[in-house]
C-alpha cells in the first residue's frame, strides 16, 4: 500500500465532517481533513501535513459541488478564525452539529442512546450579545478585530455578522481615539502599551449596553476625554468600565474594575425573570436560544419528584430561577463571588424565596452537601468546556439523585463524563442539541441521566 506523502495530490470524495467542520475524506484508509469541503463533494486536493494521528489537506479544485454549498456572506471567513460553517446551508450546519454530538456520544462515550433533535436558531445572524475584540497595531495604526486561528495575528474586522453592532462601533471609536492621541495598544512581547481588548455586552429585552476597556494600565489625563467621546459617538451605552489587567497570557476579564460612566451592570430578561448581570458574570451569548435550552433542561429535571434540586456551576442564577418555578427548593452553587452576588440579587428581584446560593468549588460543594445528608431529587450541572473533574462526578453521584441533567458546550468532555457517571450507576436516557452558536462549530447539548436502580 502506497504511503500518503506531503505535497502529493489526490482526487477524493468527502464522506463527512470532523468536530471542527472540516470535510473528511479517506485515502488508503486514513482520514484526511480538508477545510471548507462539504459532505458529498469531490475535490482535487493537495496533502499539506502528515502526522501519526491525522492527515491535513487543502482543496485545489472543486470537481463536484454539494447542493448545500453556499457563498459565504462574511468577507473575513476562513481568515479571522471565528466562524467555520459559512460555506454550508443552515440545514447542513444543523445536520453537522447533530452528527458531531452523536459521534462523540458513540465513539468517546460508548453510548447507544443518541440525540434525536437539534433546536435551530430562528435568526442565525447578529445573535451574539457579547463581543470581545482584540486590539493590536498594524503598520503603525491601532486596529480591532479577531486573531487568525491558532495565532496572535490580528485580522481587522469592520463588520462581524454574528456580533451585535455596538461592539464594532465602540471598538472603532476607541481605536480612532488612540490613533489621534498616539496611545499605543498593548504589546504582549515586552508588556508596553495600553489597550488589550474591548468587551461589549448588550441586553436583548432592554436597552442596556455596557462597554469595558481592558487595558494593561490607565489612560491618565486622557480618561475623561475618552469617556466623553464614547458617550457622544455611542449614546446607546448605559455603562463604561475600565479593567486594569496586568496578567500575561490570554485571560481577558481579569484584574481590577473601575466604573467610568453609568451602571457597570446590565438588566435583561429570560422568560418571565429579570436578571442583572455584572461584567464578570457568565451569561449566555445567545439569550433567545438560552431560553429554549433552559426550558428543555427544566423538562428533563422534572421527570419525577420535584421536591429538591441542586445546581452546580449556576453562574448568575439564570437556570436556577427556571428550576425554582417547578421545584419546592433549589440550592445553587458557583465559584465566582461576583456571579453569586448577582444570583442572590436576581432571585430577590424576582421574588424567589425558595433558592439558596453558595459560593464554592463544584466538587467541594457537592461533598459538603453529601456529608450533610442532602439527597436531592435531581442535580443540574452546567460546567465550562473542560467538563467536570473526577472528584466532582464522584461527589455528585454519591448523593444518589434520581436524575442528573448535564448541560455542555463541549460534546467530547460531555461524552467522557457520561462514561464516568455510567461507572457510578447512571444511564443516559435522553439527549437534545441546541444551536447556540450559528456559523461556528460550537454547539450546546443537554442530557438526562437516570439512576439505574
JOWOMO-V151515 format. One record per pair of residues at least 12 apart in sequence whose C-alpha atoms are under 6 Angstrom apart, sorted by sequence separation. I is the first residue (numbers start at 1). GAP is how many residues later the second one is. If there is no record, write none. Layout:
((I	GAP) (I	GAP))
This chain:
((13	12) (22	12) (23	12) (46	12) (102	12) (133	12) (134	12) (144	12) (145	12) (199	12) (244	12) (265	12) (433	12) (22	13) (45	13) (199	13) (243	13) (265	13) (432	13) (22	14) (23	14) (45	14) (72	14) (243	14) (432	14) (23	15) (45	15) (72	15) (198	15) (242	15) (431	15) (44	16) (71	16) (242	16) (431	16) (44	17) (70	17) (197	17) (241	17) (430	17) (43	18) (69	18) (70	18) (196	18) (241	18) (314	18) (430	18) (43	19) (69	19) (70	19) (195	19) (196	19) (241	19) (314	19) (315	19) (429	19) (43	20) (68	20) (195	20) (240	20) (307	20) (310	20) (312	20) (313	20) (314	20) (429	20) (42	21) (68	21) (194	21) (240	21) (306	21) (307	21) (308	21) (309	21) (310	21) (311	21) (312	21) (313	21) (428	21) (42	22) (194	22) (239	22) (308	22) (310	22) (427	22) (16	23) (32	23) (33	23) (34	23) (41	23) (194	23) (239	23) (316	23) (378	23) (426	23) (427	23) (15	24) (32	24) (33	24) (34	24) (41	24) (238	24) (239	24) (315	24) (331	24) (333	24) (335	24) (375	24) (377	24) (378	24) (380	24) (385	24) (426	24) (14	25) (41	25) (239	25) (329	25) (330	25) (331	25) (332	25) (333	25) (334	25) (335	25) (376	25) (377	25) (378	25) (379	25) (380	25) (381	25) (382	25) (385	25) (426	25) (14	26) (316	26) (317	26) (333	26) (334	26) (335	26) (378	26) (380	26) (387	26) (425	26) (426	26) (14	27) (210	27) (217	27) (316	27) (425	27) (13	28) (209	28) (210	28) (212	28) (216	28) (363	28) (367	28) (13	29) (209	29) (210	29) (211	29) (212	29) (213	29) (214	29) (215	29) (216	29) (363	29) (366	29) (370	29) (12	30) (208	30) (210	30) (212	30) (215	30) (216	30) (366	30) (12	31) (11	32) (11	33) (142	33) (167	33) (282	33) (10	34) (128	34) (409	34) (10	35) (126	35) (127	35) (128	35) (129	35) (409	35) (9	36) (125	36) (126	36) (128	36) (408	36) (9	37) (125	37) (126	37) (408	37) (8	38) (126	38) (407	38) (7	39) (8	39) (407	39) (7	40) (406	40) (6	41) (7	41) (406	41) (6	42) (405	42) (6	43) (405	43) (404	44) (404	45) (403	46) (403	47) (402	48) (136	49) (402	49) (312	50) (208	58) (281	58) (135	61) (135	62) (206	62) (134	63) (205	63) (133	64) (205	64) (133	65) (203	65) (80	66) (132	66) (80	67) (81	67) (132	67) (309	67) (80	68) (81	68) (131	68) (308	68) (309	68) (311	68) (79	69) (131	69) (308	69) (309	69) (310	69) (311	69) (312	69) (313	69) (130	70) (309	70) (311	70) (313	70) (130	71) (275	71) (129	72) (129	73) (80	75) (19	81) (289	147) (130	155) (129	156) (128	157) (128	158) (127	159) (109	306) (104	307) (108	307) (109	307) (104	308) (101	310) (105	310) (109	310) (124	314) (117	315) (118	315) (119	315) (120	315) (115	316) (118	316) (115	317) (86	353) (85	354) (85	355) (83	356) (84	356) (83	357) (20	421))
